Amino acid sequence: MGRRVDIPCLPALQRWLMNCSKCGGELQSGQKFCPICGKYNKVGQQTPTPSPTPSFTQPVAPPMPRTAPKPPPPRQFTPAPVAPPQTPPPTISVPSNANFSASIQVANVVEPWGEVNVATSSHAKRILATLLTYEVQEGTKTGLAIDGSLSMKKLYGGEKKTFFGAAGNNEVEPIARKMCTFLAETVDCTGKTSVMYWACGNMGAEVEPIGDVSAQDADQMSFPGPQRYGKGTRLMPSLTHFEEASRTYPFAMFVIITDGALDDIEDVKEFTTALAQQIEAGQRNPFKGVFIGLGPEVDEAQLVALDDLETGTDVDIWDHKLAQNLRQVWDIFAEVVSKNQIVAPSGRILDQNGRLLKDYPKGLPAVLELDVPTETTHIILEAAGNRAEPQPLS
């Protein structure tokens, strides 16, 4: 059986023939141009359209007007959290005639602080501190002088083993080796440090040179003590010896291991003042001396007196450390910094509660001096995105 095909009736076909071939608009009899779209239609004389008859064709919907696409909704940005404004540093009013106590060097220092000194008054605490830079000045000549006075004999281990018992431990040798190795390997421009015993022999005024020692030799070197222990402790012979030998170098560093009982401290003060004045006047290259106090009976008062010596200049010759408080050998460089030296692009000092004490937006100096409220017990350094451990002030 054949497939059935539905054909529109003749009236519907005749009506279709009288529609515009483009838009389907109705044409009048004999009309060639569509009154709607203007299309020319190739049709002949047509018979009038009969009465309306149901049509099987679907009416052609007029074209939908084109509308511009809607713009995308604006992007929603979540602003970064804004840090609350930092409380400005406290204004500490310190009268010009305020009486500050003598500054005290804090024993327990945390990195990256090199040295922290605190003076107090009824109005505030005054802090003078340095930051370790781990930098060595080019052309530095170093010397290591080890106390050979009789008061140091026990620290060398006392007498050798006898019928009455064995000698004690040599407390000088480990620190002497460590310092000698560090100075020769890291600091000295010649790769060797000049080592000597001082305060030897008659009246403790003799020097026993050990020689220029390299780091390799120092690591295995023994330091049993001088051949003749001195019956006095005189620093001037070894000090003037090294000062004269190092004058041609851009920088000189003299490290002295001692128990701190100097018999010629007044002469050392006078020499120090003259040396500082020469350096400030440009007549002598910079010189730095560092005392390392060793032993339970160390006379720290004398070391402090030289450390805090007023020379009438801005040149600070002496620093002192106690061996028991040394964290690392770099600690001897705690004062080998310049006030004009910048160690970080910016930094801040906070108190123990996180309150801002001082801001350094244009550069963190290696030497810091600031007055803080009397209730301040710790200071905290922030720099380069890091926060140091709280540094106690006592």
Order of alpha helices (4+ residues) and beta strands (2+ residues): alpha-beta-beta-beta-beta-alpha-beta-beta-alpha-alpha-beta-alpha-beta-alpha-beta-beta-beta-beta-beta-beta-beta-beta-beta
